[in-house]
Structures are given as C-alpha cells and as structure tokens.
Amino acid sequence: MKKERKRPTIKQLPAHERPRERLIQYGDECLTDAELLGIIIRDGTANYTAIDLAQGLLSKYGNFRDLSMASISELCKTKGIGPARAAQIKASLAIARRFSTTFVKPQQQFKCSRDIFEHFHERLRMKKQETFLSVLLDNKNRFIKESEVTRGSLNSSFAHPREAFKSAIKESAASVIFVHNHPSGDPEPSKEDIQITSRLVEAGQIIGIKVLDHIIVGHESYVSFKDRGIMS
C-alpha cells in the first residue's frame, strides 16, 4: 500500500517561503494574518504546521479582535492549541491592544468627547464586564490621572458617589469625566445609566467637583451624555 506523502514542515520549506525569514527580509506587509499568527505560535504538531494551527484559529474566530476576546480555555478547545500556545497568543494580542491605547501625559487636555473615546476605546471595548472609570481633571481641564471606580454590573450600589468621587477628592480634582463600557457593544445609555449619571452630577455639585461628561464606550462607537444634552 502506498504511503501518504507528508506535507513539509515550515523548517523544511525553502528559506524564501518561510514566514519568519520573509518577515525579516521584506517586512510584515508581505505576510498574511495566518502567517503572522503562525510566527507567534512558533511550532506545529505532528500533523499540522504552525500556519495550519493559525488558519484554524482565524477560521473559527474570524479576526484578531474576536480572537483576542477568547479565554485561554476557549482557545485550548481548538485542535493543536494547548495552554502554552494559548498563552503566547493571548500575550501577543494583549501587547497589541496596550500599544494601541494612547498614552495621556499629566496636564494634557481632552478637547472633546471623541478624545476620551479614542483613548479608552481599545482598552474597554474588549472587556466582558462593565468597567466604570473616572478621569480626573484640574481647574484648566488638564488630565491628572484616571481611576477605576468599579468593575461588574453597573448599578446604583456599584456606582455610589462615595466610591465614584473618592479618587477625585484625594487628588483635589476640579472636575471629572466618567467613562464606562457596554460589553454588548451597543453604547446607547440605559435608564439606569441615566439615573446614575444624574445622581453623580448632583453629588458633584454638593462636594464641589463638576461632572463634565459621562461617556459610554461600545465596540465601534460611543455616546457622550454632554453631546446628547442628557446632562444638565
């Protein structure tokens, strides 16, 4: 019986066909998504090359964004992907996400709601839990720092004014912008979002820290309470 001819491994390919060597010589523009991911995975299995494994992942998840949202255990359900390979993939995608987040220097100004959205978009849109942040500003609307208020289901107990303004009071902030994400991807404010924001605005007036805006981040867009005229 004639034996089935095995496919060559990546190491057995001519140098000019190997993804890593092509990356070194020509740059990343000449590589496909599967080839780039294959370089991260590094090694294949007895029956599949690293590129095969990468193609399997991209076929399953569709793109790098959805792939980055998969957990280690979910990645390990793909044939040929174990904990070590899954960790390599998660680490590389986390680096890419952090790199894409704009760094805000102290005293830098946010000039409009889109500036806030662009700063937090990549970081928040992937989160599977609601994350509520406060952005602290001085009396000239210059950035002081950001602070995570809470993480989980946003409700009146989670977004209590005591916790929402804790960091702002400590840093002597003149004003604050609240930011949180909707894991569903739809940034439209819920009834509870509006009620909580109203409560925080009132609390800010009492303690002398103005709430300039509340921005909800979705997968591809955002809603600014100030731009919508929801805030008084």
C-alpha positions as a LaTeX table, in Angstrom:
\begin{tabular}{lrrr}
\hline
Residue & $x$ (\AA) & $y$ (\AA) & $z$ (\AA) \\
\hline
Met1 & 0.00 & 0.00 & 0.00 \\
Lys2 & 1.37 & 3.38 & $-1.00$ \\
Lys3 & 2.09 & 5.65 & 1.95 \\
Glu4 & 0.58 & 9.11 & 2.01 \\
Arg5 & 3.20 & 11.74 & 1.40 \\
Lys6 & 3.58 & 14.05 & 4.39 \\
Arg7 & 3.42 & 17.79 & 3.95 \\
Pro8 & 6.74 & 19.54 & 4.58 \\
Thr9 & 7.15 & 21.33 & 7.88 \\
Ile10 & 7.91 & 25.06 & 7.86 \\
Lys11 & 11.57 & 24.30 & 8.59 \\
Gln12 & 11.69 & 22.06 & 5.52 \\
Leu13 & 10.44 & 24.82 & 3.23 \\
Pro14 & 12.93 & 26.87 & 1.21 \\
Ala15 & 14.12 & 29.88 & 3.20 \\
His16 & 12.33 & 32.35 & 0.91 \\
Glu17 & 8.99 & 30.65 & 1.69 \\
Arg18 & 9.30 & 30.61 & 5.49 \\
Pro19 & 7.19 & 33.32 & 7.19 \\
Arg20 & 9.84 & 34.35 & 9.72 \\
Glu21 & 12.56 & 34.73 & 7.11 \\
Arg22 & 10.19 & 36.66 & 4.82 \\
Leu23 & 9.28 & 38.96 & 7.72 \\
Ile24 & 12.96 & 39.67 & 8.40 \\
Gln25 & 13.77 & 40.31 & 4.77 \\
Tyr26 & 10.65 & 42.04 & 3.44 \\
Gly27 & 8.67 & 43.28 & 6.47 \\
Asp28 & 5.26 & 42.33 & 7.85 \\
Glu29 & 3.27 & 43.76 & 4.91 \\
Cys30 & 4.02 & 40.71 & 2.78 \\
Leu31 & 2.66 & 38.22 & 5.34 \\
Thr32 & $-0.92$ & 37.06 & 5.75 \\
Asp33 & $-2.69$ & 37.16 & 9.12 \\
Ala34 & $-2.24$ & 33.39 & 9.41 \\
Glu35 & 1.49 & 33.66 & 8.75 \\
Leu36 & 1.93 & 36.39 & 11.37 \\
Leu37 & $-0.01$ & 34.36 & 13.91 \\
Gly38 & 1.97 & 31.27 & 12.92 \\
Ile39 & 5.19 & 33.06 & 13.88 \\
Ile40 & 3.70 & 33.69 & 17.34 \\
Ile41 & 2.62 & 30.04 & 17.69 \\
Arg42 & 6.12 & 29.01 & 16.52 \\
Asp43 & 5.84 & 25.21 & 16.47 \\
Gly44 & 3.32 & 22.92 & 14.86 \\
Thr45 & 2.19 & 19.43 & 15.83 \\
Ala46 & 2.86 & 16.05 & 14.26 \\
Asn47 & 0.16 & 16.63 & 11.66 \\
Tyr48 & $-0.19$ & 20.41 & 11.45 \\
Thr49 & 2.25 & 23.26 & 10.89 \\
Ala50 & 2.07 & 26.45 & 12.95 \\
Ile51 & 0.44 & 28.11 & 9.93 \\
Asp52 & $-2.23$ & 25.38 & 9.84 \\
Leu53 & $-2.99$ & 25.99 & 13.51 \\
Ala54 & $-3.16$ & 29.74 & 12.90 \\
Gln55 & $-5.53$ & 29.28 & 9.97 \\
Gly56 & $-7.72$ & 27.06 & 12.13 \\
Leu57 & $-7.98$ & 29.76 & 14.79 \\
Leu58 & $-8.73$ & 32.53 & 12.31 \\
Ser59 & $-11.34$ & 30.38 & 10.57 \\
Lys60 & $-13.01$ & 29.78 & 13.92 \\
Tyr61 & $-12.89$ & 33.34 & 15.29 \\
Gly62 & $-12.85$ & 35.35 & 12.06 \\
Asn63 & $-10.41$ & 38.10 & 13.01 \\
Phe64 & $-7.83$ & 39.15 & 15.59 \\
Arg65 & $-10.32$ & 41.22 & 17.58 \\
Asp66 & $-12.67$ & 38.30 & 18.21 \\
Leu67 & $-9.69$ & 36.00 & 18.76 \\
Ser68 & $-8.40$ & 38.32 & 21.48 \\
Met69 & $-11.73$ & 38.05 & 23.32 \\
Ala70 & $-11.42$ & 34.27 & 23.65 \\
Ser71 & $-10.22$ & 32.95 & 27.00 \\
Ile72 & $-7.31$ & 30.55 & 27.45 \\
Ser73 & $-9.72$ & 27.67 & 28.00 \\
Glu74 & $-11.69$ & 28.58 & 24.86 \\
Leu75 & $-8.52$ & 28.71 & 22.76 \\
Cys76 & $-7.49$ & 25.31 & 24.08 \\
Lys77 & $-10.63$ & 23.79 & 22.58 \\
Thr78 & $-9.09$ & 24.30 & 19.14 \\
Lys79 & $-7.21$ & 21.26 & 17.91 \\
Gly80 & $-3.46$ & 21.62 & 18.39 \\
Ile81 & $-3.70$ & 24.56 & 20.80 \\
Gly82 & $-2.64$ & 23.82 & 24.37 \\
Pro83 & $-2.15$ & 26.14 & 27.37 \\
Ala84 & 1.36 & 27.21 & 26.29 \\
Arg85 & 0.34 & 28.17 & 22.74 \\
Ala86 & $-2.84$ & 29.82 & 24.02 \\
Ala87 & $-0.79$ & 31.91 & 26.47 \\
Gln88 & 1.57 & 33.01 & 23.68 \\
Ile89 & $-1.39$ & 34.12 & 21.57 \\
Lys90 & $-3.10$ & 35.97 & 24.44 \\
Ala91 & 0.14 & 37.73 & 25.40 \\
Ser92 & 0.86 & 38.94 & 21.86 \\
Leu93 & $-2.69$ & 40.25 & 21.37 \\
Ala94 & $-2.62$ & 41.96 & 24.78 \\
Ile95 & 0.60 & 43.76 & 23.81 \\
Ala96 & $-1.01$ & 44.92 & 20.56 \\
Arg97 & $-4.06$ & 46.21 & 22.44 \\
Arg98 & $-1.97$ & 48.07 & 25.01 \\
Phe99 & 0.23 & 49.57 & 22.31 \\
Ser100 & $-2.83$ & 50.92 & 20.51 \\
Thr101 & $-4.01$ & 52.75 & 23.64 \\
Thr102 & $-2.90$ & 56.36 & 23.53 \\
Phe103 & $-0.79$ & 57.40 & 26.49 \\
Val104 & $-2.06$ & 60.53 & 28.21 \\
Lys105 & 0.56 & 62.72 & 29.82 \\
Pro106 & $-0.17$ & 64.69 & 33.00 \\
Gln107 & $-1.65$ & 68.12 & 32.22 \\
Gln108 & $-2.67$ & 67.05 & 28.71 \\
Gln109 & $-6.12$ & 68.30 & 27.76 \\
Phe110 & $-9.04$ & 66.34 & 26.39 \\
Lys111 & $-10.62$ & 68.77 & 23.94 \\
Cys112 & $-13.80$ & 66.84 & 23.13 \\
Ser113 & $-15.68$ & 63.63 & 23.83 \\
Arg114 & $-14.02$ & 61.88 & 20.86 \\
Asp115 & $-10.62$ & 62.39 & 22.50 \\
Ile116 & $-11.88$ & 60.44 & 25.51 \\
Phe117 & $-13.39$ & 57.74 & 23.31 \\
Glu118 & $-10.21$ & 57.28 & 21.28 \\
His119 & $-8.15$ & 56.99 & 24.44 \\
Phe120 & $-10.31$ & 54.32 & 26.10 \\
His121 & $-11.84$ & 52.57 & 23.09 \\
Glu122 & $-9.30$ & 49.79 & 22.50 \\
Arg123 & $-8.96$ & 49.05 & 26.19 \\
Leu124 & $-12.65$ & 48.94 & 27.07 \\
Arg125 & $-14.40$ & 47.55 & 24.01 \\
Met126 & $-12.99$ & 44.04 & 24.58 \\
Lys127 & $-13.99$ & 43.75 & 28.22 \\
Lys128 & $-16.72$ & 41.26 & 29.06 \\
Gln129 & $-17.63$ & 43.11 & 32.26 \\
Glu130 & $-18.69$ & 46.71 & 32.65 \\
Thr131 & $-15.77$ & 48.80 & 33.89 \\
Phe132 & $-16.50$ & 52.22 & 35.37 \\
Leu133 & $-13.67$ & 54.77 & 35.33 \\
Ser134 & $-13.21$ & 58.34 & 36.49 \\
Val135 & $-10.95$ & 60.73 & 34.58 \\
Leu136 & $-9.69$ & 63.44 & 36.92 \\
Leu137 & $-9.04$ & 66.98 & 35.65 \\
Asp138 & $-7.67$ & 70.16 & 37.19 \\
Asn139 & $-9.26$ & 73.63 & 37.05 \\
Lys140 & $-7.99$ & 74.08 & 33.47 \\
Asn141 & $-9.42$ & 70.73 & 32.36 \\
Arg142 & $-5.95$ & 69.20 & 32.23 \\
Phe143 & $-5.53$ & 65.49 & 32.87 \\
Ile144 & $-4.41$ & 64.47 & 36.37 \\
Lys145 & $-4.99$ & 60.71 & 36.37 \\
Glu146 & $-7.59$ & 58.04 & 35.74 \\
Ser147 & $-9.04$ & 55.74 & 38.35 \\
Glu148 & $-11.10$ & 52.56 & 38.18 \\
Val149 & $-14.21$ & 53.01 & 40.31 \\
Thr150 & $-15.72$ & 49.57 & 39.92 \\
Arg151 & $-15.97$ & 46.53 & 37.69 \\
Gly152 & $-19.04$ & 44.36 & 37.16 \\
Ser153 & $-22.70$ & 45.04 & 36.57 \\
Leu154 & $-23.30$ & 48.78 & 36.74 \\
Asn155 & $-25.99$ & 49.66 & 39.26 \\
Ser156 & $-26.67$ & 52.26 & 41.91 \\
Ser157 & $-24.72$ & 50.40 & 44.59 \\
Phe158 & $-21.66$ & 49.86 & 42.37 \\
Ala159 & $-21.54$ & 53.48 & 41.20 \\
His160 & $-22.08$ & 55.00 & 44.63 \\
Pro161 & $-20.93$ & 58.64 & 44.77 \\
Arg162 & $-18.66$ & 57.82 & 47.70 \\
Glu163 & $-16.60$ & 55.48 & 45.52 \\
Ala164 & $-17.02$ & 57.46 & 42.29 \\
Phe165 & $-15.51$ & 60.63 & 43.79 \\
Lys166 & $-13.04$ & 59.01 & 46.20 \\
Ser167 & $-10.01$ & 59.41 & 43.93 \\
Ala168 & $-11.11$ & 62.87 & 42.74 \\
Ile169 & $-11.28$ & 64.13 & 46.33 \\
Lys170 & $-7.90$ & 62.60 & 47.17 \\
Glu171 & $-6.25$ & 64.23 & 44.13 \\
Ser172 & $-8.05$ & 67.58 & 44.65 \\
Ala173 & $-9.55$ & 67.36 & 41.16 \\
Ala174 & $-11.68$ & 70.28 & 39.99 \\
Ser175 & $-13.79$ & 68.18 & 37.65 \\
Val176 & $-14.29$ & 64.62 & 36.49 \\
Ile177 & $-15.42$ & 62.71 & 33.41 \\
Phe178 & $-16.92$ & 59.27 & 33.95 \\
Val179 & $-16.37$ & 56.54 & 31.38 \\
His180 & $-17.71$ & 53.01 & 31.21 \\
Asn181 & $-18.22$ & 50.33 & 28.59 \\
His182 & $-21.16$ & 48.24 & 27.43 \\
Pro183 & $-19.96$ & 44.66 & 26.79 \\
Ser184 & $-22.89$ & 44.19 & 24.39 \\
Gly185 & $-21.19$ & 46.68 & 22.07 \\
Asp186 & $-24.21$ & 49.00 & 21.98 \\
Pro187 & $-23.34$ & 52.31 & 23.70 \\
Glu188 & $-26.92$ & 53.54 & 24.00 \\
Pro189 & $-27.49$ & 54.56 & 27.65 \\
Ser190 & $-29.95$ & 52.53 & 29.68 \\
Lys191 & $-32.49$ & 54.02 & 32.05 \\
Glu192 & $-30.20$ & 53.10 & 34.94 \\
Asp193 & $-27.20$ & 54.74 & 33.22 \\
Ile194 & $-29.16$ & 57.99 & 33.07 \\
Gln195 & $-30.34$ & 57.72 & 36.67 \\
Ile196 & $-26.83$ & 57.00 & 37.98 \\
Thr197 & $-25.36$ & 59.89 & 35.99 \\
Ser198 & $-27.97$ & 62.29 & 37.36 \\
Arg199 & $-27.15$ & 61.12 & 40.88 \\
Leu200 & $-23.41$ & 61.62 & 40.32 \\
Val201 & $-23.93$ & 65.11 & 38.87 \\
Glu202 & $-25.94$ & 66.09 & 41.96 \\
Ala203 & $-23.29$ & 64.64 & 44.28 \\
Gly204 & $-20.57$ & 66.51 & 42.40 \\
Gln205 & $-22.43$ & 69.79 & 42.85 \\
Ile206 & $-22.63$ & 69.20 & 46.60 \\
Ile207 & $-18.92$ & 68.43 & 47.05 \\
Gly208 & $-17.72$ & 71.00 & 44.51 \\
Ile209 & $-16.39$ & 68.65 & 41.81 \\
Lys210 & $-18.10$ & 69.21 & 38.47 \\
Val211 & $-19.07$ & 66.22 & 36.33 \\
Leu212 & $-18.21$ & 67.35 & 32.80 \\
Asp213 & $-19.42$ & 64.29 & 30.94 \\
His214 & $-20.26$ & 60.61 & 31.09 \\
Ile215 & $-19.14$ & 58.60 & 28.07 \\
Ile216 & $-20.30$ & 55.08 & 27.25 \\
Val217 & $-17.93$ & 53.10 & 25.03 \\
Gly218 & $-19.26$ & 50.48 & 22.62 \\
His219 & $-17.46$ & 48.20 & 20.18 \\
Glu220 & $-17.25$ & 50.78 & 17.40 \\
Ser221 & $-18.93$ & 53.94 & 18.69 \\
Tyr222 & $-19.75$ & 55.88 & 21.82 \\
Val223 & $-22.36$ & 58.09 & 23.46 \\
Ser224 & $-21.49$ & 61.32 & 25.25 \\
Phe225 & $-24.12$ & 62.45 & 27.75 \\
Lys226 & $-22.97$ & 66.04 & 27.30 \\
Asp227 & $-23.15$ & 65.91 & 23.50 \\
Arg228 & $-26.60$ & 64.32 & 23.71 \\
Gly229 & $-27.82$ & 67.01 & 26.08 \\
Ile230 & $-28.71$ & 64.41 & 28.70 \\
Met231 & $-26.70$ & 66.15 & 31.40 \\
Ser232 & $-27.83$ & 69.45 & 32.86 \\
\hline
\end{tabular}
